[in-house]
């Protein structure tokens, strides 16, 4: 499924604004409900003559049913099917909440900085999931009609910058992620990034590219879920020559169950 959320920014004179689209890609299984009401939902049902839901000992675990055949994966050129009661026993899912509209505010001229953040909460019973981000163009933020752009932020080394650094002669656009499932590259020890175990929203800055950048990776977290928040920041250098106008970009966020 594909979801798009417009991010609007309003400006006057030499300001950042326009629309950014956040694209979410979710892969999941869809189960058809056999019976449901306002109070319940039966995803699948089976009539049997006996059997135990779970059986276990120190050496084995077993799910059994009496009176129904069970098969492994069956395939042909046109279909794949898992037949039988036990094949349908568990349903895997991933849900995402958050997003919405993000206003970065106004950029009034040289030396000005505007920022805002947006979050995604992932709840899943899959073994693992990844959350990645990328821009649809390089640079991401470009003047509508052409004639200007914010450079994608470039850290001083291969690791993100612990603090945001605004170049004097350039205008730049950067992001900083935070959350419980943030990958080690964006964790810090209060001095440098890619070291330590701390995660904070205004540290570990990087620039977008047209390649996916993994920022969160987590495991099964149902029912509490895990939240990833991304702070976006745009700044105009004190000596930067940026054309007046409206700027927009497209940001794509991909969330994949594994």
VENMOUR-V926155 format. One line per field, one symbol per residue. ss: DSSP state (H for helix, E for strand, - for the rest). burial: # if it has 16 or more other ideal C-beta (glycine too) atoms within 10 Angstrom, else .. A space follows every 50 residues. Layout:
ss: ???
burial: ???
//
This chain:
ss: -EEEEEEEE----E---EEEEEEEE---------EE----EE-------E ----EE----EE---E------EEE----EEE---HHH-----EEEEE-- ------------EEEEEEEEEEEE---EEEEEEEE------EE-----E- EE--------E---------EEEEEEEEE--E-HHH-E----E----E-- ----EE------EEEEEEE------EEEEEEEEEEE--------E-EE-- EEEEEEE-
burial: ....#.#.#.#..#####.#.#.#.#........................ ..............#...................##.......#.#..#. .#.####..#.#.###########.#..#######...#####....### ###.#...####.#.#...##########.###.####....##....#. ..######....#.##.#..#...#############..#.#..###### #####.#.
//
